[in-house]
């Protein structure tokens, strides 16, 4: 009966209708299922709290017209035209832009051509009578009856935050269905609670859009049976078309994209060897709030997702892979962001007190999935970290560790490695590092350092810190070798 086509709004509508019908696949949806969805929309959309909730999607829709309140017969007739055109005759001379099927022969609005939709029927179109942005200047968008119903159901499969809808679409139909199912369940629960309490408003998530996206995506991955190599795109938008100056801080449409590298990383994190460590990093990523002054006030308090609006770790996933170096340094090496805002937990990170959160296992997964780093280079970085950690521990070489950790001058860094290497050889030990592995990790060629040598140094440090923490050396020497504060250069 229904099928996904690749258009985000239509696909989310199809997924919502499918979930509403209790089916797993849109191909299993029947005419009676569509009738049930149409009946729900006709009954619930025309009254609060859904009437208010949906104003952001359909501000001038049939169910919001004040005149229809006193004319129930007219409202039913208008709803029937839009919601039940799927079983009415279609036009053979025009095709639906969503499905490719014949467009509806029903007039959805006024005196316009049959099967033509506008802003009140499909979000983000222009208003009725405006010819801009339509082919050949022919106003309206031709759609089929099935498409009209699915688009009307579409907002039920969306979240709402910051006064706008969050619609999530993916290359994977299972992921699209997972989000639509989640939001539909939340919205139906909110609708029931509003009816019980007599409220005219639906509850709205306090999470920021990108934080909500990653938080729910993680839940979808946990529930999915098979891994999916698919990207995810979220549309955070309002359909209210009031003429006013564009607010760059709050545009009417924001598109948030997670490429397959990031979704693959998030999927892998559900495995047992990663999930517990990742949960700790996520918990430390929630924004801070200031405790109320007075008796019992304790200063900063971490929200841990309960009442928080943003998770900075989740938000920073959207800067990847371009900002991978700073992401690794901040979250995996626990280097703070000293000039961050007061509610930003990243300014409280500390490698001295959080050495137990430094994990090579998580870092290695990130290098493979997000950065697509060559396996040989990853192995060389890990082995170098092991050898340097063993050297520092055996020789108690605090000076070398401090130089390796803190320098931003490549030549100083290189000389420190050469000196440590020579000291090892003079003691009759094998060298810590030889030429080929060194070039693989730090250089493009003879004395030509790689642009990402600082990232490579941080990756070696992650392995060193983990190993030195495990063997107890770091616990004994942390105050001497790790700074209490940072001046900001460490995140350049």
C-alpha positions in Angstrom: 0.0 0.0 0.0 2.8 2.4 0.9 6.5 2.6 0.2 9.5 4.8 1.0 10.6 7.1 -1.8 13.6 9.0 -0.4 11.9 12.3 0.3 12.3 13.0 4.0 8.9 14.5 4.8 7.0 11.9 2.9 9.1 9.0 4.2 8.7 10.2 7.8 5.0 10.4 7.2 5.0 6.8 5.8 7.0 5.6 8.8 4.6 7.4 11.2 1.5 5.8 9.5 3.2 2.4 9.6 4.0 2.7 13.3 0.5 4.0 14.1 -0.9 0.9 12.4 1.3 -1.4 14.5 3.1 -2.6 11.4 6.8 -3.1 10.7 6.8 -2.4 7.0 4.8 0.2 5.0 4.0 -2.6 2.5 1.8 -4.2 5.2 -0.4 -1.0 5.7 -4.0 -1.5 4.5 -6.8 0.8 3.5 -8.4 0.2 6.9 -5.1 1.4 8.5 -5.2 4.6 6.5 -8.8 5.1 7.5 -7.9 4.7 11.1 -5.1 7.3 10.8 -7.4 9.7 9.0 -10.0 9.4 11.7 -7.5 10.1 14.4 -6.2 13.2 12.6 -9.8 14.5 12.0 -10.7 14.0 15.6 -7.5 15.2 17.4 -6.0 17.9 15.1 -8.9 20.2 15.4 -8.7 20.5 19.2 -6.0 21.2 21.8 -3.4 20.1 22.7 -2.5 18.9 19.2 -4.1 21.9 17.6 -1.5 24.1 19.4 1.3 21.6 19.0 0.9 21.4 15.2 0.7 25.2 14.6 4.4 25.1 13.9 3.8 22.6 11.1 0.5 23.7 9.6 -0.2 27.3 10.8 -3.0 27.9 8.3 -4.3 24.3 8.0 -8.0 23.3 7.8 -8.1 22.2 11.4 -7.0 25.7 12.6 -9.6 27.7 10.8 -11.8 29.5 13.4 -14.8 29.5 11.0 -14.8 25.7 11.0 -15.4 25.6 14.8 -19.0 26.7 14.3 -19.4 24.7 11.1 -18.6 21.0 11.9 -20.1 19.8 8.7 -17.8 22.0 6.7 -14.8 21.0 8.7 -15.7 17.3 8.2 -16.0 17.9 4.4 -12.7 19.7 4.2 -10.9 17.0 6.3 -12.4 14.4 4.1 -11.0 16.0 1.0 -7.5 16.1 2.4 -7.4 13.0 4.5 -9.4 10.5 2.5 -8.4 11.3 -1.1 -6.3 8.1 -1.1 -9.4 6.1 -2.1 -10.8 8.7 -4.5 -10.2 8.9 -8.3 -6.9 10.3 -9.4 -5.8 12.4 -12.4 -4.0 10.6 -15.1 -2.4 13.7 -16.6 -0.3 14.7 -13.6 2.0 12.8 -11.3 2.6 13.1 -7.6 6.0 14.6 -6.8 6.5 12.3 -3.9 5.3 8.9 -5.2 5.2 9.2 -9.0 1.6 8.0 -8.9 -1.3 10.0 -10.5 -2.0 13.1 -8.6 -5.3 13.5 -6.7 -8.4 14.6 -8.5 -9.6 16.3 -5.4 -9.4 20.1 -4.9 -7.5 20.5 -1.6 -8.1 24.2 -1.4 -10.3 27.0 -2.8 -10.4 27.3 -6.6 -6.9 25.9 -7.3 -6.3 22.9 -9.6 -7.2 19.4 -8.3 -4.4 17.7 -6.4 -2.4 20.9 -5.7 -0.9 21.4 -2.3 0.4 24.6 -0.6 2.0 25.6 2.7 -1.1 24.6 4.7 -0.8 21.1 3.3 2.9 20.5 3.0 5.5 22.3 5.3 7.9 24.7 3.7 6.0 25.4 0.5 4.9 28.9 -0.4 1.4 30.1 0.2 -1.6 29.7 -2.1 -1.5 31.7 -5.3 2.3 32.3 -5.2 3.9 31.0 -8.3 7.6 31.3 -7.3 9.6 28.0 -7.0 7.0 25.9 -8.8 7.7 24.4 -12.3 6.5 26.6 -15.2 5.0 29.0 -12.7 2.1 26.7 -12.2 1.1 27.3 -8.6 1.0 24.5 -6.1 2.6 21.0 -5.8 0.8 18.0 -7.4 0.4 15.2 -4.9 -1.6 12.0 -4.6 -4.2 11.2 -1.9 -1.8 8.9 -0.1 0.9 11.5 0.0 -1.5 14.1 1.3 -2.5 11.8 4.2 1.1 10.8 5.0 2.3 14.4 5.0 -0.6 15.3 7.4 0.5 12.5 9.7 4.2 13.5 9.4 4.3 15.8 12.4 3.2 13.0 14.7 6.5 11.3 13.9 8.6 14.4 14.8 10.0 15.7 18.0 9.5 19.3 19.2 12.2 21.4 20.8 13.0 25.1 20.9 9.5 25.8 19.5 10.2 23.9 16.2 9.8 20.4 14.9 12.7 18.0 14.6 12.2 15.6 11.6 14.8 12.9 11.2 15.5 11.0 8.0 18.1 8.4 7.0 19.4 6.3 4.1 18.3 3.4 6.3 14.5 3.0 6.3 14.8 1.2 9.7 16.5 4.2 11.2 13.8 6.5 9.8 11.1 4.2 11.2 12.9 4.0 14.5 12.8 7.8 15.0 9.2 8.1 13.8 8.1 5.3 16.1 10.0 6.9 19.0 8.4 10.4 18.4 5.0 8.9 17.8 5.1 7.1 21.1 6.2 10.2 22.9 3.6 12.4 21.3 0.8 9.9 22.0 1.9 9.7 25.6 2.1 13.5 25.8 -1.4 13.7 24.3 -2.8 11.3 26.9 -1.2 13.2 29.8 -2.5 16.5 28.5 -6.0 15.1 28.3 -5.8 13.7 31.8 -4.5 17.0 33.2 -6.7 19.3 31.2 -3.7 21.0 29.6 -3.9 22.7 26.3 -0.2 22.2 25.5 1.8 19.2 24.6 5.1 18.7 26.6 8.2 19.8 24.7 11.6 18.4 25.0 14.2 20.5 26.9 17.0 19.0 24.9 18.7 21.0 22.1 18.0 19.6 18.6 21.5 18.0 18.0 21.6 16.6 21.5 18.2 15.1 21.0 19.2 13.6 17.7 22.2 11.8 19.0 20.5 10.7 22.2 17.6 9.1 20.3 19.9 7.7 17.6 21.8 5.9 20.3 18.6 4.3 21.6 17.6 3.3 18.0 20.9 1.6 17.5 20.5 -0.3 20.8 17.1 -1.6 19.7 18.1 -2.4 16.1 18.9 -6.0 15.2 21.5 -5.3 12.5 24.1 -2.6 12.0 23.3 0.0 9.3 25.9 1.8 7.2 23.7 4.9 6.7 23.9 8.7 7.2 21.3 10.6 9.2 19.8 14.0 8.5 17.7 16.1 10.8 15.5 19.0 9.8 14.8 21.5 12.7 12.2 23.8 11.3 9.1 25.9 11.6 6.5 26.4 8.8 5.3 29.7 10.1 5.8 32.1 7.2 5.4 35.5 8.9 7.4 38.2 7.1 10.2 39.4 9.4 13.9 39.9 9.2 16.0 36.7 9.2 17.3 35.8 12.6 20.7 34.2 12.0 20.7 32.8 15.5 17.3 31.1 15.0 16.7 30.4 11.3 13.4 28.9 10.2 15.3 25.8 9.0 18.4 24.2 10.3 19.8 20.9 8.8 22.0 18.7 11.0 23.9 15.9 9.3 25.7 12.9 10.6 27.7 11.1 8.0 28.2 7.3 7.9 31.5 7.6 9.7 29.9 9.1 12.8 26.9 6.8 12.7 29.2 3.8 12.3 31.1 5.0 15.4 27.9 5.4 17.4 26.7 1.9 16.4 30.0 0.3 17.4 29.8 2.0 20.9 26.9 -0.3 21.8 29.2 -3.2 22.0 30.1 -4.5 25.5 33.8 -3.5 25.3 33.0 0.2 24.7 29.6 1.0 26.1 30.4 1.5 29.8 33.4 3.8 29.2 31.5 5.8 26.6 28.6 6.2 29.1 30.9 7.9 31.5 32.2 10.3 28.9 28.6 11.1 27.9 27.6 11.7 31.5 30.6 14.1 31.9 29.4 15.9 28.7 26.1 17.3 30.0 25.9 21.0 30.6 26.5 22.4 34.1 24.0 24.6 36.0 24.7 27.0 38.8 23.3 26.0 42.2 20.9 28.5 43.8 22.6 30.7 46.3 21.6 30.2 49.9 21.7 27.5 52.5 22.9 24.2 51.2 24.2 25.6 47.9 27.1 23.7 46.6 28.2 25.7 43.5 28.3 23.9 40.2 26.0 20.9 39.6 26.0 18.5 36.8 22.6 17.8 35.2 23.5 14.4 33.7 20.7 14.7 31.2 17.9 15.2 33.7 16.8 18.7 32.9 19.8 19.5 30.8 19.5 21.1 27.4 22.8 20.2 25.8 25.4 17.5 25.9 28.6 19.0 24.6 30.0 15.6 23.6 27.0 15.0 21.4 27.1 18.5 20.0 30.7 18.2 19.1 30.1 15.0 17.0 28.7 17.4 14.4 32.1 19.0 13.9 33.6 15.7 12.9 35.7 14.6 11.1 37.1 18.1 10.4 37.6 18.9 14.1 38.9 15.3 15.0 42.1 16.5 16.5 40.5 18.9 19.0 37.8 16.2 19.8 40.4 13.6 20.6 42.4 16.0 22.8 39.3 17.2 24.7 37.3 14.0 25.2 39.8 11.2 25.1 42.9 13.0 26.6 40.7 15.1 29.0 42.4 18.4 28.2 40.1 21.2 29.3 38.7 24.1 27.3 39.7 27.0 29.7 37.9 29.8 28.0 34.6 27.9 27.8 31.3 29.3 29.1 30.3 28.7 32.7 27.8 26.0 31.7 30.3 24.2 29.6 31.6 21.0 31.4 34.7 20.9 29.2 36.4 23.6 31.2 36.3 21.3 34.2 38.1 18.4 32.5 41.3 17.3 34.1 43.8 14.7 32.9 45.2 14.7 36.4 42.0 13.8 38.1 40.4 11.9 35.2 43.3 9.7 34.0 41.0 6.7 34.6 38.8 8.0 31.7 41.6 7.9 29.2 41.0 4.9 27.1 43.1 3.7 24.1 40.3 1.2 23.2 37.8 4.0 22.6 40.4 6.1 20.9 41.3 3.3 18.5 37.7 2.8 17.6 37.4 6.5 16.8 40.5 6.4 14.6 39.1 3.4 12.6 35.5 4.5 12.3 35.7 8.3 12.1 39.1 9.2 10.9 39.6 6.1 8.7 43.2 6.0 9.8 45.5 3.3 8.3 45.7 0.2 10.5 49.5 0.1 10.2 49.7 3.7 11.6 47.3 2.9 14.4 49.4 -0.1 15.4 52.6 1.9 15.3 51.1 4.6 17.5 49.9 2.1 20.1 53.3 0.3 20.1 55.2 3.5 20.5 52.9 4.5 23.4 53.6 1.2 25.1 57.4 1.5 24.7 57.5 5.1 25.9 55.3 4.3 28.9 57.6 1.4 29.8 60.7 3.7 29.4 59.2 6.5 31.6 58.2 4.1 34.2 61.4 2.1 34.3 63.7 5.2 34.3 61.3 7.5 36.2 62.1 10.1 33.5 59.7 12.9 34.5 61.4 15.5 32.4 60.9 13.5 29.2 57.3 13.0 30.0 56.7 16.7 30.7 58.4 17.7 27.5 56.6 15.1 25.5 53.3 16.2 27.0 53.6 20.0 26.9 55.8 21.1 23.9 54.3 22.7 20.8 57.6 23.0 19.0 58.2 20.0 16.7 62.0 20.3 16.9 61.9 20.3 20.7 59.6 17.3 20.6 61.8 15.5 18.1 65.0 16.2 20.1 63.4 14.9 23.3 62.6 11.6 21.6 66.2 11.4 20.1 67.7 12.0 23.5 65.5 9.4 25.2 66.4 6.9 22.4 70.2 7.6 22.9 69.9 7.2 26.7 68.3 3.8 26.2 71.0 2.6 23.8 73.8 3.8 26.1 72.2 1.7 28.9 72.5 -1.4 26.6 68.8 -1.5 25.8 67.1 -1.7 22.4 66.1 1.7 21.0 62.6 2.9 21.9 61.8 3.8 18.3 63.5 3.2 14.9 63.3 5.3 11.7 60.5 3.6 9.8 57.9 3.6 12.6 58.9 7.2 13.5 58.3 8.4 9.9 55.0 6.4 9.8 53.7 8.2 12.9 55.2 11.7 12.7 56.7 12.6 9.4 56.0 12.7 5.7 59.7 12.1 4.8 63.2 12.9 6.0 62.8 15.8 8.5 59.4 16.9 7.0 56.9 16.6 9.8 53.3 15.8 9.2 50.6 18.4 9.5 48.9 16.3 12.1 52.0 15.5 14.2 50.3 17.1 17.3 47.4 14.8 16.9 49.8 11.8 16.6 51.6 13.0 19.7 48.3 13.2 21.6 47.4 9.7 20.4 50.7 8.3 21.7 50.0 10.2 24.9 46.6 8.6 25.3 48.3 5.2 25.2 51.1 6.3 27.6 48.7 7.8 30.1 46.5 4.8 30.2 49.5 2.4 30.6 51.2 4.7 33.2 47.9 4.9 35.1 47.5 1.2 35.1 51.0 0.5 36.4 50.7 3.1 39.1 53.5 5.5 38.0 51.1 8.3 37.1 49.3 8.1 40.4 52.7 8.7 42.2 53.9 11.5 39.9 50.7 13.2 38.6 51.3 16.4 40.6 54.8 16.8 39.3 54.3 16.0 35.7 50.7 17.2 34.9 49.7 20.9 35.1 46.9 22.1 37.3 45.6 24.5 34.6 46.0 25.2 30.9 46.5 28.5 29.1 44.6 27.6 25.9 47.5 26.7 23.6 46.8 23.1 24.2 43.6 23.3 22.0 45.2 25.2 19.1 
